[in-house]
Amino acid sequence: MPVAAATNNVRNAFTPVGTANLTLMGFLVSVGCHMGTRLDRLAALDMLTEHPARMLGRGSVRLAEGAAADLVVWETERAEDVIGTLAAPLFVIKRGRITVEHRHSMAEPWRTW
């Protein structure tokens, strides 16, 4: 049976903490449900991506010409590492537009001395 995981009540009167980051939700699901294997973590990732898309009538999650341009890109070598390492998204695209961009930066003040 497909199961979906999501967030709710983030930073409000009921739950004053949180980030609405689904990677954290996947991590909590995998820890809380003792989903420790590689396949378990992939199943938890499906709970955040594939299953909700189908439940909402959006079809299969896929990268293909003509597919909806809604996606999250994480910097990991393996899909299961998205949850296993609590990977921050590099960027989020919604309807073809970047809505979130995670930037890494480094300052070198000594260069201006």
Biopython code that builds the backbone (N, CA, C, O; Angstrom):
import numpy as np
from Bio.PDB.StructureBuilder import StructureBuilder

atoms = [
    (1, "MET", "N", (0.838, -1.161, 0.000)),
    (1, "MET", "CA", (0.000, 0.000, 0.000)),
    (1, "MET", "C", (0.891, 1.233, 0.000)),
    (1, "MET", "O", (1.770, 1.353, 0.853)),
    (2, "PRO", "N", (0.684, 2.149, -0.934)),
    (2, "PRO", "CA", (1.477, 3.381, -0.941)),
    (2, "PRO", "C", (1.195, 4.230, 0.295)),
    (2, "PRO", "O", (0.050, 4.387, 0.717)),
    (3, "VAL", "N", (2.255, 4.762, 0.852)),
    (3, "VAL", "CA", (2.154, 5.639, 2.020)),
    (3, "VAL", "C", (2.864, 6.939, 1.682)),
    (3, "VAL", "O", (3.932, 6.926, 1.070)),
    (4, "ALA", "N", (2.274, 8.063, 2.078)),
    (4, "ALA", "CA", (2.891, 9.367, 1.847)),
    (4, "ALA", "C", (3.297, 9.968, 3.184)),
    (4, "ALA", "O", (2.659, 9.716, 4.206)),
    (5, "ALA", "N", (4.350, 10.755, 3.173)),
    (5, "ALA", "CA", (4.790, 11.486, 4.363)),
    (5, "ALA", "C", (4.871, 12.954, 3.980)),
    (5, "ALA", "O", (5.244, 13.296, 2.858)),
    (6, "ALA", "N", (4.521, 13.811, 4.918)),
    (6, "ALA", "CA", (4.532, 15.245, 4.643)),
    (6, "ALA", "C", (4.730, 16.001, 5.951)),
    (6, "ALA", "O", (4.912, 15.398, 7.008)),
    (7, "THR", "N", (4.694, 17.305, 5.867)),
    (7, "THR", "CA", (4.800, 18.142, 7.060)),
    (7, "THR", "C", (3.488, 18.872, 7.268)),
    (7, "THR", "O", (2.689, 19.024, 6.344)),
    (8, "ASN", "N", (3.278, 19.319, 8.491)),
    (8, "ASN", "CA", (2.072, 20.046, 8.830)),
    (8, "ASN", "C", (2.357, 20.858, 10.083)),
    (8, "ASN", "O", (3.178, 20.461, 10.910)),
    (9, "ASN", "N", (1.694, 21.974, 10.226)),
    (9, "ASN", "CA", (1.831, 22.793, 11.430)),
    (9, "ASN", "C", (3.285, 23.148, 11.723)),
    (9, "ASN", "O", (3.791, 22.846, 12.804)),
    (10, "VAL", "N", (3.948, 23.775, 10.783)),
    (10, "VAL", "CA", (5.341, 24.162, 10.961)),
    (10, "VAL", "C", (5.405, 25.616, 11.409)),
    (10, "VAL", "O", (4.867, 26.511, 10.757)),
    (11, "ARG", "N", (6.072, 25.827, 12.533)),
    (11, "ARG", "CA", (6.261, 27.159, 13.116)),
    (11, "ARG", "C", (4.947, 27.924, 13.289)),
    (11, "ARG", "O", (4.784, 29.052, 12.823)),
    (12, "ASN", "N", (4.036, 27.268, 13.967)),
    (12, "ASN", "CA", (2.793, 27.946, 14.306)),
    (12, "ASN", "C", (2.503, 27.718, 15.788)),
    (12, "ASN", "O", (3.370, 27.239, 16.519)),
    (13, "ALA", "N", (1.313, 28.049, 16.231)),
    (13, "ALA", "CA", (0.979, 27.927, 17.652)),
    (13, "ALA", "C", (1.030, 26.483, 18.147)),
    (13, "ALA", "O", (1.323, 26.244, 19.319)),
    (14, "PHE", "N", (0.752, 25.528, 17.276)),
    (14, "PHE", "CA", (0.735, 24.125, 17.683)),
    (14, "PHE", "C", (2.118, 23.493, 17.681)),
    (14, "PHE", "O", (2.452, 22.709, 18.570)),
    (15, "THR", "N", (2.910, 23.833, 16.693)),
    (15, "THR", "CA", (4.262, 23.296, 16.555)),
    (15, "THR", "C", (5.196, 24.456, 16.223)),
    (15, "THR", "O", (5.364, 24.795, 15.052)),
    (16, "PRO", "N", (5.808, 25.072, 17.243)),
    (16, "PRO", "CA", (6.595, 26.288, 17.001)),
    (16, "PRO", "C", (7.975, 26.067, 16.392)),
    (16, "PRO", "O", (8.716, 27.031, 16.200)),
    (17, "VAL", "N", (8.336, 24.834, 16.084)),
    (17, "VAL", "CA", (9.648, 24.552, 15.510)),
    (17, "VAL", "C", (9.486, 23.852, 14.165)),
    (17, "VAL", "O", (8.412, 23.340, 13.848)),
    (18, "GLY", "N", (10.546, 23.833, 13.386)),
    (18, "GLY", "CA", (10.535, 23.087, 12.135)),
    (18, "GLY", "C", (10.961, 23.930, 10.955)),
    (18, "GLY", "O", (11.072, 25.153, 11.045)),
    (19, "THR", "N", (11.200, 23.240, 9.830)),
    (19, "THR", "CA", (11.643, 23.914, 8.608)),
    (19, "THR", "C", (10.792, 23.553, 7.404)),
    (19, "THR", "O", (10.972, 24.150, 6.342)),
    (20, "ALA", "N", (9.885, 22.616, 7.519)),
    (20, "ALA", "CA", (9.075, 22.097, 6.408)),
    (20, "ALA", "C", (9.932, 21.367, 5.383)),
    (20, "ALA", "O", (9.479, 21.124, 4.265)),
    (21, "ASN", "N", (11.158, 21.015, 5.742)),
    (21, "ASN", "CA", (12.050, 20.298, 4.835)),
    (21, "ASN", "C", (11.645, 18.822, 4.822)),
    (21, "ASN", "O", (11.703, 18.151, 5.852)),
    (22, "LEU", "N", (11.241, 18.328, 3.671)),
    (22, "LEU", "CA", (10.802, 16.940, 3.590)),
    (22, "LEU", "C", (11.935, 15.945, 3.790)),
    (22, "LEU", "O", (11.683, 14.785, 4.115)),
    (23, "THR", "N", (13.165, 16.373, 3.605)),
    (23, "THR", "CA", (14.294, 15.485, 3.884)),
    (23, "THR", "C", (14.295, 15.102, 5.360)),
    (23, "THR", "O", (14.533, 13.945, 5.706)),
    (24, "LEU", "N", (14.032, 16.065, 6.220)),
    (24, "LEU", "CA", (13.937, 15.784, 7.652)),
    (24, "LEU", "C", (12.784, 14.825, 7.933)),
    (24, "LEU", "O", (12.925, 13.918, 8.753)),
    (25, "MET", "N", (11.653, 15.010, 7.271)),
    (25, "MET", "CA", (10.523, 14.104, 7.461)),
    (25, "MET", "C", (10.911, 12.687, 7.056)),
    (25, "MET", "O", (10.568, 11.732, 7.754)),
    (26, "GLY", "N", (11.612, 12.538, 5.952)),
    (26, "GLY", "CA", (12.074, 11.214, 5.528)),
    (26, "GLY", "C", (13.018, 10.593, 6.532)),
    (26, "GLY", "O", (12.958, 9.391, 6.788)),
    (27, "PHE", "N", (13.895, 11.411, 7.104)),
    (27, "PHE", "CA", (14.812, 10.937, 8.134)),
    (27, "PHE", "C", (14.029, 10.454, 9.354)),
    (27, "PHE", "O", (14.306, 9.380, 9.889)),
    (28, "LEU", "N", (13.055, 11.246, 9.790)),
    (28, "LEU", "CA", (12.254, 10.871, 10.961)),
    (28, "LEU", "C", (11.448, 9.603, 10.704)),
    (28, "LEU", "O", (11.332, 8.754, 11.588)),
    (29, "VAL", "N", (10.893, 9.468, 9.506)),
    (29, "VAL", "CA", (10.158, 8.253, 9.139)),
    (29, "VAL", "C", (11.090, 7.052, 9.171)),
    (29, "VAL", "O", (10.738, 6.004, 9.712)),
    (30, "SER", "N", (12.285, 7.200, 8.590)),
    (30, "SER", "CA", (13.209, 6.058, 8.534)),
    (30, "SER", "C", (13.694, 5.658, 9.922)),
    (30, "SER", "O", (13.859, 4.469, 10.195)),
    (31, "VAL", "N", (13.922, 6.618, 10.793)),
    (31, "VAL", "CA", (14.358, 6.295, 12.155)),
    (31, "VAL", "C", (13.190, 5.744, 12.969)),
    (31, "VAL", "O", (13.323, 4.716, 13.633)),
    (32, "GLY", "N", (12.043, 6.429, 12.917)),
    (32, "GLY", "CA", (10.886, 6.021, 13.704)),
    (32, "GLY", "C", (10.329, 4.669, 13.314)),
    (32, "GLY", "O", (9.778, 3.958, 14.154)),
    (33, "CYS", "N", (10.465, 4.307, 12.050)),
    (33, "CYS", "CA", (9.927, 3.032, 11.559)),
    (33, "CYS", "C", (11.019, 1.979, 11.375)),
    (33, "CYS", "O", (10.774, 0.923, 10.792)),
    (34, "HIS", "N", (12.216, 2.266, 11.870)),
    (34, "HIS", "CA", (13.351, 1.343, 11.773)),
    (34, "HIS", "C", (13.615, 0.912, 10.338)),
    (34, "HIS", "O", (13.784, -0.274, 10.053)),
    (35, "MET", "N", (13.649, 1.886, 9.444)),
    (35, "MET", "CA", (13.889, 1.640, 8.022)),
    (35, "MET", "C", (15.361, 1.913, 7.747)),
    (35, "MET", "O", (15.710, 2.991, 7.264)),
    (36, "GLY", "N", (16.224, 0.955, 8.046)),
    (36, "GLY", "CA", (17.653, 1.188, 8.015)),
    (36, "GLY", "C", (18.395, 0.728, 6.783)),
    (36, "GLY", "O", (19.542, 1.124, 6.576)),
    (37, "THR", "N", (17.780, -0.093, 5.963)),
    (37, "THR", "CA", (18.504, -0.595, 4.788)),
    (37, "THR", "C", (18.438, 0.405, 3.643)),
    (37, "THR", "O", (17.657, 1.356, 3.673)),
    (38, "ARG", "N", (19.254, 0.178, 2.653)),
    (38, "ARG", "CA", (19.244, 1.024, 1.450)),
    (38, "ARG", "C", (17.854, 1.041, 0.831)),
    (38, "ARG", "O", (17.341, 2.110, 0.498)),
    (39, "LEU", "N", (17.237, -0.129, 0.671)),
    (39, "LEU", "CA", (15.905, -0.207, 0.072)),
    (39, "LEU", "C", (14.861, 0.481, 0.942)),
    (39, "LEU", "O", (13.917, 1.077, 0.424)),
    (40, "ASP", "N", (15.024, 0.404, 2.257)),
    (40, "ASP", "CA", (14.116, 1.108, 3.168)),
    (40, "ASP", "C", (14.196, 2.619, 2.955)),
    (40, "ASP", "O", (13.169, 3.296, 2.912)),
    (41, "ARG", "N", (15.407, 3.146, 2.825)),
    (41, "ARG", "CA", (15.567, 4.586, 2.635)),
    (41, "ARG", "C", (15.008, 5.022, 1.277)),
    (41, "ARG", "O", (14.452, 6.113, 1.155)),
    (42, "LEU", "N", (15.155, 4.179, 0.268)),
    (42, "LEU", "CA", (14.548, 4.483, -1.030)),
    (42, "LEU", "C", (13.024, 4.473, -0.923)),
    (42, "LEU", "O", (12.352, 5.301, -1.539)),
    (43, "ALA", "N", (12.481, 3.544, -0.146)),
    (43, "ALA", "CA", (11.031, 3.501, 0.075)),
    (43, "ALA", "C", (10.570, 4.753, 0.812)),
    (43, "ALA", "O", (9.512, 5.300, 0.499)),
    (44, "ALA", "N", (11.347, 5.208, 1.783)),
    (44, "ALA", "CA", (11.009, 6.439, 2.502)),
    (44, "ALA", "C", (11.059, 7.638, 1.558)),
    (44, "ALA", "O", (10.234, 8.545, 1.669)),
    (45, "LEU", "N", (12.005, 7.652, 0.642)),
    (45, "LEU", "CA", (12.086, 8.737, -0.339)),
    (45, "LEU", "C", (10.862, 8.717, -1.253)),
    (45, "LEU", "O", (10.344, 9.771, -1.623)),
    (46, "ASP", "N", (10.404, 7.530, -1.614)),
    (46, "ASP", "CA", (9.171, 7.410, -2.408)),
    (46, "ASP", "C", (7.977, 7.979, -1.651)),
    (46, "ASP", "O", (7.056, 8.519, -2.265)),
    (47, "MET", "N", (7.982, 7.864, -0.313)),
    (47, "MET", "CA", (6.892, 8.416, 0.501)),
    (47, "MET", "C", (6.829, 9.934, 0.411)),
    (47, "MET", "O", (5.790, 10.534, 0.688)),
    (48, "LEU", "N", (7.935, 10.553, 0.027)),
    (48, "LEU", "CA", (8.007, 12.010, -0.070)),
    (48, "LEU", "C", (7.816, 12.510, -1.500)),
    (48, "LEU", "O", (7.536, 13.690, -1.712)),
    (49, "THR", "N", (7.964, 11.625, -2.476)),
    (49, "THR", "CA", (7.992, 12.052, -3.876)),
    (49, "THR", "C", (6.950, 11.316, -4.724)),
    (49, "THR", "O", (5.909, 11.875, -5.069)),
    (50, "GLU", "N", (7.235, 10.093, -5.042)),
    (50, "GLU", "CA", (6.411, 9.292, -5.950)),
    (50, "GLU", "C", (4.989, 9.087, -5.428)),
    (50, "GLU", "O", (4.028, 9.348, -6.151)),
    (51, "HIS", "N", (4.843, 8.632, -4.201)),
    (51, "HIS", "CA", (3.516, 8.298, -3.675)),
    (51, "HIS", "C", (2.605, 9.526, -3.553)),
    (51, "HIS", "O", (1.455, 9.459, -3.989)),
    (52, "PRO", "N", (3.071, 10.649, -2.977)),
    (52, "PRO", "CA", (2.184, 11.815, -2.914)),
    (52, "PRO", "C", (1.770, 12.321, -4.302)),
    (52, "PRO", "O", (0.631, 12.749, -4.489)),
    (53, "ALA", "N", (2.685, 12.273, -5.269)),
    (53, "ALA", "CA", (2.345, 12.725, -6.620)),
    (53, "ALA", "C", (1.206, 11.896, -7.195)),
    (53, "ALA", "O", (0.271, 12.436, -7.786)),
    (54, "ARG", "N", (1.288, 10.605, -7.022)),
    (54, "ARG", "CA", (0.219, 9.733, -7.531)),
    (54, "ARG", "C", (-1.084, 9.956, -6.775)),
    (54, "ARG", "O", (-2.156, 9.996, -7.379)),
    (55, "MET", "N", (-0.994, 10.105, -5.432)),
    (55, "MET", "CA", (-2.198, 10.312, -4.624)),
    (55, "MET", "C", (-2.895, 11.622, -4.977)),
    (55, "MET", "O", (-4.116, 11.733, -4.862)),
    (56, "LEU", "N", (-2.118, 12.608, -5.406)),
    (56, "LEU", "CA", (-2.685, 13.899, -5.787)),
    (56, "LEU", "C", (-3.088, 13.946, -7.264)),
    (56, "LEU", "O", (-3.481, 14.992, -7.780)),
    (57, "GLY", "N", (-2.982, 12.791, -7.932)),
    (57, "GLY", "CA", (-3.391, 12.711, -9.329)),
    (57, "GLY", "C", (-2.431, 13.352, -10.302)),
    (57, "GLY", "O", (-2.830, 13.743, -11.399)),
    (58, "ARG", "N", (-1.168, 13.466, -9.921)),
    (58, "ARG", "CA", (-0.179, 14.097, -10.798)),
    (58, "ARG", "C", (0.634, 13.078, -11.589)),
    (58, "ARG", "O", (1.593, 13.442, -12.270)),
    (59, "GLY", "N", (0.265, 11.829, -11.505)),
    (59, "GLY", "CA", (0.962, 10.799, -12.262)),
    (59, "GLY", "C", (2.286, 10.421, -11.637)),
    (59, "GLY", "O", (2.549, 10.707, -10.469)),
    (60, "SER", "N", (3.107, 9.777, -12.431)),
    (60, "SER", "CA", (4.402, 9.296, -11.970)),
    (60, "SER", "C", (5.424, 10.428, -11.924)),
    (60, "SER", "O", (5.394, 11.343, -12.747)),
    (61, "VAL", "N", (6.318, 10.351, -10.958)),
    (61, "VAL", "CA", (7.419, 11.311, -10.857)),
    (61, "VAL", "C", (8.492, 10.868, -11.830)),
    (61, "VAL", "O", (8.988, 9.744, -11.751)),
    (62, "ARG", "N", (8.853, 11.761, -12.756)),
    (62, "ARG", "CA", (9.864, 11.382, -13.736)),
    (62, "ARG", "C", (10.486, 12.625, -14.358)),
    (62, "ARG", "O", (9.890, 13.702, -14.375)),
    (63, "LEU", "N", (11.684, 12.446, -14.860)),
    (63, "LEU", "CA", (12.339, 13.481, -15.649)),
    (63, "LEU", "C", (12.190, 13.083, -17.109)),
    (63, "LEU", "O", (12.781, 12.104, -17.568)),
    (64, "ALA", "N", (11.391, 13.860, -17.828)),
    (64, "ALA", "CA", (11.165, 13.547, -19.233)),
    (64, "ALA", "C", (10.667, 14.796, -19.952)),
    (64, "ALA", "O", (10.085, 15.693, -19.343)),
    (65, "GLU", "N", (10.905, 14.834, -21.244)),
    (65, "GLU", "CA", (10.411, 15.942, -22.041)),
    (65, "GLU", "C", (8.897, 16.015, -21.918)),
    (65, "GLU", "O", (8.198, 15.014, -22.077)),
    (66, "GLY", "N", (8.405, 17.208, -21.633)),
    (66, "GLY", "CA", (6.969, 17.410, -21.488)),
    (66, "GLY", "C", (6.440, 17.191, -20.085)),
    (66, "GLY", "O", (5.285, 17.513, -19.807)),
    (67, "ALA", "N", (7.265, 16.646, -19.187)),
    (67, "ALA", "CA", (6.832, 16.438, -17.807)),
    (67, "ALA", "C", (6.803, 17.784, -17.076)),
    (67, "ALA", "O", (7.493, 18.727, -17.463)),
    (68, "ALA", "N", (6.006, 17.856, -16.028)),
    (68, "ALA", "CA", (5.922, 19.083, -15.240)),
    (68, "ALA", "C", (7.307, 19.429, -14.681)),
    (68, "ALA", "O", (8.046, 18.554, -14.230)),
    (69, "ALA", "N", (7.636, 20.705, -14.722)),
    (69, "ALA", "CA", (8.956, 21.139, -14.239)),
    (69, "ALA", "C", (8.888, 21.452, -12.749)),
    (69, "ALA", "O", (9.171, 22.575, -12.332)),
    (70, "ASP", "N", (8.515, 20.468, -11.959)),
    (70, "ASP", "CA", (8.497, 20.552, -10.503)),
    (70, "ASP", "C", (9.471, 19.509, -9.985)),
    (70, "ASP", "O", (9.231, 18.308, -10.117)),
    (71, "LEU", "N", (10.575, 19.966, -9.392)),
    (71, "LEU", "CA", (11.541, 18.995, -8.893)),
    (71, "LEU", "C", (12.442, 19.602, -7.837)),
    (71, "LEU", "O", (12.559, 20.819, -7.701)),
    (72, "VAL", "N", (13.075, 18.704, -7.097)),
    (72, "VAL", "CA", (14.071, 19.078, -6.096)),
    (72, "VAL", "C", (15.368, 18.395, -6.494)),
    (72, "VAL", "O", (15.368, 17.215, -6.843)),
    (73, "VAL", "N", (16.472, 19.128, -6.444)),
    (73, "VAL", "CA", (17.784, 18.570, -6.772)),
    (73, "VAL", "C", (18.632, 18.592, -5.506)),
    (73, "VAL", "O", (18.861, 19.646, -4.912)),
    (74, "TRP", "N", (19.091, 17.414, -5.105)),
    (74, "TRP", "CA", (19.950, 17.289, -3.939)),
    (74, "TRP", "C", (21.358, 16.927, -4.385)),
    (74, "TRP", "O", (21.535, 16.282, -5.418)),
    (75, "GLU", "N", (22.346, 17.332, -3.625)),
    (75, "GLU", "CA", (23.734, 16.998, -3.930)),
    (75, "GLU", "C", (24.111, 15.733, -3.166)),
    (75, "GLU", "O", (24.632, 15.795, -2.053)),
    (76, "THR", "N", (23.840, 14.595, -3.779)),
    (76, "THR", "CA", (24.211, 13.303, -3.205)),
    (76, "THR", "C", (24.659, 12.388, -4.335)),
    (76, "THR", "O", (24.317, 12.599, -5.498)),
    (77, "GLU", "N", (25.418, 11.388, -3.978)),
    (77, "GLU", "CA", (25.851, 10.415, -4.987)),
    (77, "GLU", "C", (24.793, 9.356, -5.232)),
    (77, "GLU", "O", (24.685, 8.825, -6.337)),
    (78, "ARG", "N", (24.017, 9.049, -4.212)),
    (78, "ARG", "CA", (22.995, 7.999, -4.318)),
    (78, "ARG", "C", (21.673, 8.548, -3.786)),
    (78, "ARG", "O", (21.652, 9.353, -2.854)),
    (79, "ALA", "N", (20.583, 8.108, -4.383)),
    (79, "ALA", "CA", (19.260, 8.602, -3.988)),
    (79, "ALA", "C", (18.986, 8.364, -2.506)),
    (79, "ALA", "O", (18.421, 9.230, -1.838)),
    (80, "GLU", "N", (19.372, 7.219, -1.990)),
    (80, "GLU", "CA", (19.090, 6.921, -0.581)),
    (80, "GLU", "C", (19.833, 7.843, 0.372)),
    (80, "GLU", "O", (19.457, 7.958, 1.539)),
    (81, "ASP", "N", (20.887, 8.504, -0.111)),
    (81, "ASP", "CA", (21.640, 9.432, 0.740)),
    (81, "ASP", "C", (20.895, 10.736, 0.997)),
    (81, "ASP", "O", (21.257, 11.483, 1.906)),
    (82, "VAL", "N", (19.862, 11.020, 0.210)),
    (82, "VAL", "CA", (19.051, 12.214, 0.468)),
    (82, "VAL", "C", (18.539, 12.159, 1.901)),
    (82, "VAL", "O", (18.610, 13.147, 2.632)),
    (83, "ILE", "N", (18.023, 11.002, 2.299)),
    (83, "ILE", "CA", (17.494, 10.823, 3.647)),
    (83, "ILE", "C", (18.601, 10.445, 4.624)),
    (83, "ILE", "O", (18.627, 10.940, 5.750)),
    (84, "GLY", "N", (19.500, 9.589, 4.212)),
    (84, "GLY", "CA", (20.549, 9.104, 5.103)),
    (84, "GLY", "C", (21.500, 10.181, 5.590)),
    (84, "GLY", "O", (22.086, 10.048, 6.664)),
    (85, "THR", "N", (21.663, 11.255, 4.809)),
    (85, "THR", "CA", (22.598, 12.318, 5.197)),
    (85, "THR", "C", (21.894, 13.647, 5.494)),
    (85, "THR", "O", (22.548, 14.657, 5.752)),
    (86, "LEU", "N", (20.550, 13.637, 5.456)),
    (86, "LEU", "CA", (19.773, 14.877, 5.614)),
    (86, "LEU", "C", (20.268, 15.940, 4.636)),
    (86, "LEU", "O", (20.508, 17.085, 5.017)),
    (87, "ALA", "N", (20.415, 15.551, 3.390)),
    (87, "ALA", "CA", (20.964, 16.438, 2.366)),
    (87, "ALA", "C", (20.097, 17.680, 2.180)),
    (87, "ALA", "O", (18.873, 17.593, 2.093)),
    (88, "ALA", "N", (20.749, 18.828, 2.121)),
    (88, "ALA", "CA", (20.038, 20.070, 1.819)),
    (88, "ALA", "C", (19.783, 20.131, 0.316)),
    (88, "ALA", "O", (20.640, 19.725, -0.469)),
    (89, "PRO", "N", (18.636, 20.625, -0.090)),
    (89, "PRO", "CA", (18.400, 20.735, -1.536)),
    (89, "PRO", "C", (19.294, 21.800, -2.152)),
    (89, "PRO", "O", (19.458, 22.883, -1.590)),
    (90, "LEU", "N", (19.872, 21.491, -3.311)),
    (90, "LEU", "CA", (20.632, 22.509, -4.043)),
    (90, "LEU", "C", (19.673, 23.558, -4.584)),
    (90, "LEU", "O", (19.908, 24.761, -4.471)),
    (91, "PHE", "N", (18.587, 23.071, -5.175)),
    (91, "PHE", "CA", (17.540, 23.988, -5.579)),
    (91, "PHE", "C", (16.225, 23.247, -5.752)),
    (91, "PHE", "O", (16.184, 22.031, -5.936)),
    (92, "VAL", "N", (15.151, 24.027, -5.686)),
    (92, "VAL", "CA", (13.795, 23.522, -5.873)),
    (92, "VAL", "C", (13.203, 24.281, -7.047)),
    (92, "VAL", "O", (13.294, 25.506, -7.120)),
    (93, "ILE", "N", (12.599, 23.546, -7.958)),
    (93, "ILE", "CA", (11.959, 24.157, -9.120)),
    (93, "ILE", "C", (10.469, 23.860, -9.049)),
    (93, "ILE", "O", (10.066, 22.707, -8.899)),
    (94, "LYS", "N", (9.665, 24.887, -9.155)),
    (94, "LYS", "CA", (8.208, 24.756, -9.151)),
    (94, "LYS", "C", (7.672, 25.467, -10.380)),
    (94, "LYS", "O", (7.902, 26.661, -10.571)),
    (95, "ARG", "N", (6.954, 24.720, -11.215)),
    (95, "ARG", "CA", (6.403, 25.251, -12.465)),
    (95, "ARG", "C", (7.475, 25.907, -13.328)),
    (95, "ARG", "O", (7.238, 26.932, -13.967)),
    (96, "GLY", "N", (8.647, 25.303, -13.335)),
    (96, "GLY", "CA", (9.724, 25.775, -14.190)),
    (96, "GLY", "C", (10.544, 26.919, -13.620)),
    (96, "GLY", "O", (11.468, 27.394, -14.281)),
    (97, "ARG", "N", (10.236, 27.373, -12.419)),
    (97, "ARG", "CA", (10.980, 28.485, -11.807)),
    (97, "ARG", "C", (11.696, 28.014, -10.546)),
    (97, "ARG", "O", (11.143, 27.246, -9.759)),
    (98, "ILE", "N", (12.911, 28.473, -10.363)),
    (98, "ILE", "CA", (13.646, 28.154, -9.136)),
    (98, "ILE", "C", (13.000, 28.917, -7.991)),
    (98, "ILE", "O", (12.935, 30.146, -8.011)),
    (99, "THR", "N", (12.517, 28.173, -6.983)),
    (99, "THR", "CA", (11.867, 28.794, -5.830)),
    (99, "THR", "C", (12.744, 28.765, -4.583)),
    (99, "THR", "O", (12.552, 29.565, -3.668)),
    (100, "VAL", "N", (13.698, 27.851, -4.546)),
    (100, "VAL", "CA", (14.651, 27.754, -3.435)),
    (100, "VAL", "C", (16.012, 27.451, -4.027)),
    (100, "VAL", "O", (16.135, 26.597, -4.905)),
    (101, "GLU", "N", (17.027, 28.141, -3.557)),
    (101, "GLU", "CA", (18.394, 27.875, -4.006)),
    (101, "GLU", "C", (19.307, 27.882, -2.791)),
    (101, "GLU", "O", (19.383, 28.874, -2.066)),
    (102, "HIS", "N", (19.994, 26.780, -2.573)),
    (102, "HIS", "CA", (20.928, 26.653, -1.465)),
    (102, "HIS", "C", (22.317, 26.975, -1.991)),
    (102, "HIS", "O", (22.810, 26.318, -2.908)),
    (103, "ARG", "N", (22.933, 27.969, -1.420)),
    (103, "ARG", "CA", (24.256, 28.377, -1.902)),
    (103, "ARG", "C", (25.308, 28.092, -0.856)),
    (103, "ARG", "O", (25.097, 28.301, 0.339)),
    (104, "HIS", "N", (26.432, 27.618, -1.319)),
    (104, "HIS", "CA", (27.608, 27.442, -0.477)),
    (104, "HIS", "C", (28.544, 28.592, -0.787)),
    (104, "HIS", "O", (28.768, 28.912, -1.954)),
    (105, "SER", "N", (29.093, 29.216, 0.240)),
    (105, "SER", "CA", (30.030, 30.298, -0.014)),
    (105, "SER", "C", (31.179, 30.241, 0.992)),
    (105, "SER", "O", (31.079, 29.633, 2.058)),
    (106, "MET", "N", (32.249, 30.883, 0.616)),
    (106, "MET", "CA", (33.419, 30.938, 1.479)),
    (106, "MET", "C", (33.986, 32.338, 1.395)),
    (106, "MET", "O", (34.179, 32.872, 0.303)),
    (107, "ALA", "N", (34.255, 32.935, 2.543)),
    (107, "ALA", "CA", (34.849, 34.272, 2.579)),
    (107, "ALA", "C", (36.334, 34.152, 2.898)),
    (107, "ALA", "O", (36.734, 33.338, 3.730)),
    (108, "GLU", "N", (37.143, 34.961, 2.237)),
    (108, "GLU", "CA", (38.589, 34.991, 2.484)),
    (108, "GLU", "C", (39.017, 36.438, 2.771)),
    (108, "GLU", "O", (39.619, 37.087, 1.916)),
    (109, "PRO", "N", (38.705, 36.942, 3.977)),
    (109, "PRO", "CA", (39.039, 38.330, 4.307)),
    (109, "PRO", "C", (40.523, 38.635, 4.191)),
    (109, "PRO", "O", (40.893, 39.778, 3.924)),
    (110, "TRP", "N", (41.370, 37.655, 4.380)),
    (110, "TRP", "CA", (42.807, 37.888, 4.331)),
    (110, "TRP", "C", (43.258, 38.403, 2.965)),
    (110, "TRP", "O", (44.301, 39.049, 2.862)),
    (111, "ARG", "N", (42.481, 38.123, 1.920)),
    (111, "ARG", "CA", (42.865, 38.570, 0.574)),
    (111, "ARG", "C", (42.781, 40.103, 0.428)),
    (111, "ARG", "O", (43.395, 40.683, -0.468)),
    (112, "THR", "N", (42.036, 40.726, 1.294)),
    (112, "THR", "CA", (41.882, 42.197, 1.211)),
    (112, "THR", "C", (42.855, 42.940, 2.107)),
    (112, "THR", "O", (42.842, 44.170, 2.127)),
    (113, "TRP", "N", (43.701, 42.232, 2.851)),
    (113, "TRP", "CA", (44.657, 42.889, 3.755)),
    (113, "TRP", "C", (45.755, 43.532, 3.001)),
    (113, "TRP", "O", (46.649, 44.131, 3.601)),
]
sb = StructureBuilder()
sb.init_structure("model")
sb.init_model(0)
sb.init_chain("A")
sb.init_seg("    ")
for serial, (resi, resn, name, xyz) in enumerate(atoms, 1):
    if name == "N":
        sb.init_residue(resn, " ", resi, " ")
    sb.init_atom(name, np.array(xyz, "f"), 0.0, 1.0, " ", f" {name:<3s}", serial, name[0])
structure = sb.get_structure()
